[in-house]
Amino acid sequence: MRKTLFSTTLVAAAFVLSACESDAERGLVGAGAGAAVASATGGNALTGAILGGAAGVFCDDAGICK
């Protein structure tokens, strides 16, 4: 159940992040998605938010969110 929820959340976050125009928008969506995934899988929501936010901000630099 957790693996399916995690995979579904990641796919949904990828679609949402691709619609964002700026680093700030991607960072906020990434932080929300990271916190949600961490909370749903029993992890630390704050750590998930930090990692998700960083991933959102830098995903265009890595060529993922173009």
TITI-776530 format. One record per atom (N, C-alpha, C, O): residue number from 1; residue in three letters; atom name; x, y, z. Coordinates in nm, 4 decimals. Example, Ala and Ser with C-alpha at 12.3 -4.5 7.8 and 13.67 -1.06 7.14 Angstrom:
BEGIN
  nr rest atom       c1       c2       c3
   1  ALA    N   1.3190  -0.5690   0.7800
   1  ALA   CA   1.2300  -0.4500   0.7800
   1  ALA    C   1.3200  -0.3300   0.7800
   1  ALA    O   1.4236  -0.3319   0.8465
   2  SER    N   1.2850  -0.2250   0.7080
   2  SER   CA   1.3670  -0.1060   0.7140
   2  SER    C   1.2900   0.0030   0.7870
   2  SER    O   1.3409   0.1138   0.8039
// end
This chain:
BEGIN
  nr rest atom       c1       c2       c3
   1  MET    N   0.0820  -0.1191   0.0000
   1  MET   CA   0.0000   0.0000   0.0000
   1  MET    C   0.0865   0.1257   0.0000
   1  MET    O   0.0617   0.2188  -0.0767
   2  ARG    N   0.1871   0.1280   0.0854
   2  ARG   CA   0.2719   0.2462   0.0932
   2  ARG    C   0.3494   0.2691  -0.0358
   2  ARG    O   0.3655   0.3831  -0.0795
   3  LYS    N   0.3976   0.1608  -0.0972
   3  LYS   CA   0.4735   0.1742  -0.2213
   3  LYS    C   0.3848   0.2296  -0.3330
   3  LYS    O   0.4292   0.3132  -0.4117
   4  THR    N   0.2611   0.1839  -0.3400
   4  THR   CA   0.1684   0.2333  -0.4412
   4  THR    C   0.1356   0.3803  -0.4176
   4  THR    O   0.1319   0.4589  -0.5123
   5  LEU    N   0.1120   0.4179  -0.2925
   5  LEU   CA   0.0838   0.5572  -0.2595
   5  LEU    C   0.2032   0.6455  -0.2923
   5  LEU    O   0.1872   0.7547  -0.3470
   6  PHE    N   0.3214   0.5989  -0.2594
   6  PHE   CA   0.4444   0.6739  -0.2873
   6  PHE    C   0.4610   0.6933  -0.4382
   6  PHE    O   0.4894   0.8045  -0.4827
   7  SER    N   0.4440   0.5890  -0.5163
   7  SER   CA   0.4586   0.5970  -0.6622
   7  SER    C   0.3545   0.6897  -0.7233
   7  SER    O   0.3862   0.7702  -0.8109
   8  THR    N   0.2319   0.6786  -0.6777
   8  THR   CA   0.1254   0.7643  -0.7288
   8  THR    C   0.1527   0.9104  -0.6970
   8  THR    O   0.1311   0.9978  -0.7810
   9  THR    N   0.1999   0.9367  -0.5767
   9  THR   CA   0.2305   1.0741  -0.5365
   9  THR    C   0.3446   1.1304  -0.6189
   9  THR    O   0.3406   1.2472  -0.6577
  10  LEU    N   0.4456   1.0505  -0.6463
  10  LEU   CA   0.5577   1.0976  -0.7272
  10  LEU    C   0.5149   1.1314  -0.8700
  10  LEU    O   0.5581   1.2324  -0.9254
  11  VAL    N   0.4323   1.0495  -0.9281
  11  VAL   CA   0.3835   1.0754  -1.0641
  11  VAL    C   0.2991   1.2031  -1.0656
  11  VAL    O   0.3140   1.2868  -1.1547
  12  ALA    N   0.2112   1.2175  -0.9675
  12  ALA   CA   0.1281   1.3381  -0.9595
  12  ALA    C   0.2142   1.4621  -0.9395
  12  ALA    O   0.1883   1.5659  -1.0006
  13  ALA    N   0.3153   1.4526  -0.8554
  13  ALA   CA   0.4046   1.5667  -0.8315
  13  ALA    C   0.4807   1.6035  -0.9583
  13  ALA    O   0.5026   1.7216  -0.9851
  14  ALA    N   0.5208   1.5047  -1.0357
  14  ALA   CA   0.5930   1.5328  -1.1606
  14  ALA    C   0.5050   1.6115  -1.2574
  14  ALA    O   0.5522   1.7049  -1.3221
  15  PHE    N   0.3778   1.5745  -1.2677
  15  PHE   CA   0.2863   1.6486  -1.3545
  15  PHE    C   0.2652   1.7912  -1.3048
  15  PHE    O   0.2642   1.8855  -1.3841
  16  VAL    N   0.2487   1.8068  -1.1753
  16  VAL   CA   0.2265   1.9397  -1.1185
  16  VAL    C   0.3508   2.0257  -1.1340
  16  VAL    O   0.3410   2.1430  -1.1700
  17  LEU    N   0.4674   1.9687  -1.1071
  17  LEU   CA   0.5916   2.0444  -1.1186
  17  LEU    C   0.6179   2.0889  -1.2614
  17  LEU    O   0.6762   2.1952  -1.2829
  18  SER    N   0.5764   2.0106  -1.3584
  18  SER   CA   0.6017   2.0477  -1.4972
  18  SER    C   0.5191   2.1688  -1.5393
  18  SER    O   0.5541   2.2362  -1.6362
  19  ALA    N   0.4109   2.1972  -1.4686
  19  ALA   CA   0.3260   2.3119  -1.5016
  19  ALA    C   0.3738   2.4407  -1.4353
  19  ALA    O   0.3253   2.5486  -1.4695
  20  CYS    N   0.4665   2.4320  -1.3426
  20  CYS   CA   0.5144   2.5497  -1.2701
  20  CYS    C   0.6103   2.6302  -1.3567
  20  CYS    O   0.6878   2.5748  -1.4346
  21  GLU    N   0.6033   2.7616  -1.3413
  21  GLU   CA   0.6851   2.8519  -1.4213
  21  GLU    C   0.8168   2.8908  -1.3543
  21  GLU    O   0.9180   2.9075  -1.4224
  22  SER    N   0.8166   2.9052  -1.2223
  22  SER   CA   0.9355   2.9571  -1.1549
  22  SER    C   0.9911   2.8572  -1.0542
  22  SER    O   0.9256   2.7596  -1.0175
  23  ASP    N   1.1137   2.8846  -1.0107
  23  ASP   CA   1.1762   2.8007  -0.9081
  23  ASP    C   1.0953   2.8042  -0.7791
  23  ASP    O   1.0827   2.7023  -0.7112
  24  ALA    N   1.0402   2.9205  -0.7447
  24  ALA   CA   0.9624   2.9326  -0.6215
  24  ALA    C   0.8373   2.8446  -0.6263
  24  ALA    O   0.8049   2.7776  -0.5282
  25  GLU    N   0.7673   2.8445  -0.7394
  25  GLU   CA   0.6480   2.7603  -0.7533
  25  GLU    C   0.6843   2.6127  -0.7429
  25  GLU    O   0.6187   2.5365  -0.6719
  26  ARG    N   0.7897   2.5733  -0.8143
  26  ARG   CA   0.8329   2.4334  -0.8084
  26  ARG    C   0.8792   2.3967  -0.6680
  26  ARG    O   0.8552   2.2850  -0.6221
  27  GLY    N   0.9450   2.4892  -0.5997
  27  GLY   CA   0.9901   2.4629  -0.4626
  27  GLY    C   0.8746   2.4419  -0.3671
  27  GLY    O   0.8788   2.3516  -0.2836
  28  LEU    N   0.7706   2.5247  -0.3783
  28  LEU   CA   0.6541   2.5101  -0.2911
  28  LEU    C   0.5791   2.3803  -0.3177
  28  LEU    O   0.5395   2.3106  -0.2242
  29  VAL    N   0.5598   2.3481  -0.4442
  29  VAL   CA   0.4915   2.2228  -0.4772
  29  VAL    C   0.5759   2.1031  -0.4336
  29  VAL    O   0.5235   2.0052  -0.3804
  30  GLY    N   0.7063   2.1118  -0.4566
  30  GLY   CA   0.7953   2.0039  -0.4136
  30  GLY    C   0.7957   1.9849  -0.2634
  30  GLY    O   0.7985   1.8717  -0.2150
  31  ALA    N   0.7929   2.0950  -0.1887
  31  ALA   CA   0.7896   2.0861  -0.0423
  31  ALA    C   0.6602   2.0212   0.0047
  31  ALA    O   0.6613   1.9373   0.0947
  32  GLY    N   0.5491   2.0600  -0.0562
  32  GLY   CA   0.4209   1.9990  -0.0196
  32  GLY    C   0.4173   1.8508  -0.0525
  32  GLY    O   0.3719   1.7694   0.0279
  33  ALA    N   0.4650   1.8167  -0.1706
  33  ALA   CA   0.4664   1.6754  -0.2112
  33  ALA    C   0.5608   1.5947  -0.1228
  33  ALA    O   0.5292   1.4823  -0.0838
  34  GLY    N   0.6759   1.6517  -0.0915
  34  GLY   CA   0.7714   1.5812  -0.0054
  34  GLY    C   0.7160   1.5568   0.1336
  34  GLY    O   0.7338   1.4487   0.1899
  35  ALA    N   0.6486   1.6568   0.1894
  35  ALA   CA   0.5889   1.6417   0.3222
  35  ALA    C   0.4769   1.5381   0.3201
  35  ALA    O   0.4639   1.4579   0.4126
  36  ALA    N   0.3959   1.5403   0.2136
  36  ALA   CA   0.2854   1.4450   0.2028
  36  ALA    C   0.3359   1.3021   0.1906
  36  ALA    O   0.2835   1.2116   0.2556
  37  VAL    N   0.4365   1.2815   0.1085
  37  VAL   CA   0.4914   1.1469   0.0905
  37  VAL    C   0.5553   1.0984   0.2203
  37  VAL    O   0.5347   0.9840   0.2607
  38  ALA    N   0.6323   1.1845   0.2854
  38  ALA   CA   0.6969   1.1446   0.4107
  38  ALA    C   0.5940   1.1110   0.5177
  38  ALA    O   0.6094   1.0133   0.5910
  39  SER    N   0.4907   1.1908   0.5265
  39  SER   CA   0.3859   1.1666   0.6251
  39  SER    C   0.3116   1.0365   0.5955
  39  SER    O   0.2813   0.9598   0.6869
  40  ALA    N   0.2827   1.0124   0.4695
  40  ALA   CA   0.2091   0.8921   0.4306
  40  ALA    C   0.2907   0.7651   0.4483
  40  ALA    O   0.2345   0.6578   0.4698
  41  THR    N   0.4215   0.7761   0.4396
  41  THR   CA   0.5061   0.6573   0.4509
  41  THR    C   0.5700   0.6421   0.5882
  41  THR    O   0.6546   0.5550   0.6086
  42  GLY    N   0.5293   0.7271   0.6828
  42  GLY   CA   0.5803   0.7141   0.8188
  42  GLY    C   0.7129   0.7831   0.8425
  42  GLY    O   0.7774   0.7597   0.9447
  43  GLY    N   0.7548   0.8678   0.7500
  43  GLY   CA   0.8811   0.9398   0.7659
  43  GLY    C   0.8592   1.0756   0.8306
  43  GLY    O   0.7479   1.1085   0.8716
  44  ASN    N   0.9644   1.1531   0.8395
  44  ASN   CA   0.9593   1.2860   0.8978
  44  ASN    C   0.9105   1.3852   0.7922
  44  ASN    O   0.9748   1.4015   0.6884
  45  ALA    N   0.7977   1.4514   0.8177
  45  ALA   CA   0.7384   1.5429   0.7203
  45  ALA    C   0.8276   1.6640   0.6948
  45  ALA    O   0.8329   1.7131   0.5821
  46  LEU    N   0.8975   1.7131   0.7963
  46  LEU   CA   0.9857   1.8284   0.7782
  46  LEU    C   1.1023   1.7940   0.6859
  46  LEU    O   1.1370   1.8716   0.5969
  47  THR    N   1.1614   1.6790   0.7075
  47  THR   CA   1.2702   1.6348   0.6195
  47  THR    C   1.2193   1.6162   0.4775
  47  THR    O   1.2867   1.6551   0.3821
  48  GLY    N   1.1018   1.5575   0.4623
  48  GLY   CA   1.0420   1.5400   0.3298
  48  GLY    C   1.0162   1.6726   0.2612
  48  GLY    O   1.0372   1.6861   0.1407
  49  ALA    N   0.9702   1.7714   0.3389
  49  ALA   CA   0.9442   1.9041   0.2820
  49  ALA    C   1.0732   1.9704   0.2361
  49  ALA    O   1.0765   2.0322   0.1297
  50  ILE    N   1.1786   1.9583   0.3144
  50  ILE   CA   1.3075   2.0184   0.2773
  50  ILE    C   1.3623   1.9529   0.1510
  50  ILE    O   1.4042   2.0219   0.0579
  51  LEU    N   1.3621   1.8212   0.1478
  51  LEU   CA   1.4149   1.7502   0.0306
  51  LEU    C   1.3271   1.7727  -0.0927
  51  LEU    O   1.3787   1.7924  -0.2027
  52  GLY    N   1.1952   1.7699  -0.0750
  52  GLY   CA   1.1039   1.7937  -0.1867
  52  GLY    C   1.1152   1.9348  -0.2405
  52  GLY    O   1.1115   1.9558  -0.3617
  53  GLY    N   1.1288   2.0320  -0.1511
  53  GLY   CA   1.1457   2.1702  -0.1932
  53  GLY    C   1.2737   2.1908  -0.2712
  53  GLY    O   1.2744   2.2591  -0.3737
  54  ALA    N   1.3827   2.1315  -0.2229
  54  ALA   CA   1.5100   2.1419  -0.2948
  54  ALA    C   1.5009   2.0750  -0.4313
  54  ALA    O   1.5527   2.1272  -0.5300
  55  ALA    N   1.4356   1.9601  -0.4369
  55  ALA   CA   1.4195   1.8913  -0.5653
  55  ALA    C   1.3374   1.9757  -0.6614
  55  ALA    O   1.3683   1.9822  -0.7804
  56  GLY    N   1.2332   2.0403  -0.6109
  56  GLY   CA   1.1507   2.1259  -0.6957
  56  GLY    C   1.2256   2.2452  -0.7505
  56  GLY    O   1.2100   2.2811  -0.8672
  57  VAL    N   1.3074   2.3068  -0.6661
  57  VAL   CA   1.3824   2.4258  -0.7084
  57  VAL    C   1.4860   2.3902  -0.8138
  57  VAL    O   1.5036   2.4642  -0.9106
  58  PHE    N   1.5546   2.2783  -0.7967
  58  PHE   CA   1.6661   2.2445  -0.8843
  58  PHE    C   1.6319   2.1483  -0.9974
  58  PHE    O   1.7206   2.1105  -1.0740
  59  CYS    N   1.5038   2.1071  -1.0100
  59  CYS   CA   1.4714   2.0084  -1.1128
  59  CYS    C   1.4906   2.0640  -1.2538
  59  CYS    O   1.5263   1.9885  -1.3443
  60  ASP    N   1.4680   2.1937  -1.2749
  60  ASP   CA   1.4906   2.2488  -1.4092
  60  ASP    C   1.6390   2.2590  -1.4411
  60  ASP    O   1.6787   2.2461  -1.5569
  61  ASP    N   1.7210   2.2821  -1.3395
  61  ASP   CA   1.8655   2.2862  -1.3605
  61  ASP    C   1.9204   2.1499  -1.4016
  61  ASP    O   2.0193   2.1403  -1.4743
  62  ALA    N   1.8542   2.0449  -1.3535
  62  ALA   CA   1.8952   1.9090  -1.3876
  62  ALA    C   1.8343   1.8622  -1.5188
  62  ALA    O   1.8652   1.7528  -1.5660
  63  GLY    N   1.7469   1.9451  -1.5789
  63  GLY   CA   1.6846   1.9087  -1.7056
  63  GLY    C   1.5632   1.8193  -1.6930
  63  GLY    O   1.5194   1.7605  -1.7919
  64  ILE    N   1.5075   1.8078  -1.5727
  64  ILE   CA   1.3937   1.7198  -1.5516
  64  ILE    C   1.2620   1.7923  -1.5761
  64  ILE    O   1.1688   1.7327  -1.6301
  65  CYS    N   1.2519   1.9189  -1.5381
  65  CYS   CA   1.1254   1.9938  -1.5426
  65  CYS    C   1.1210   2.0964  -1.6541
  65  CYS    O   1.0681   2.2056  -1.6331
  66  LYS    N   1.1731   2.0672  -1.7691
  66  LYS   CA   1.1729   2.1658  -1.8779
  66  LYS    C   1.0560   2.1470  -1.9677
  66  LYS    O   1.0400   2.2212  -2.0646
// end
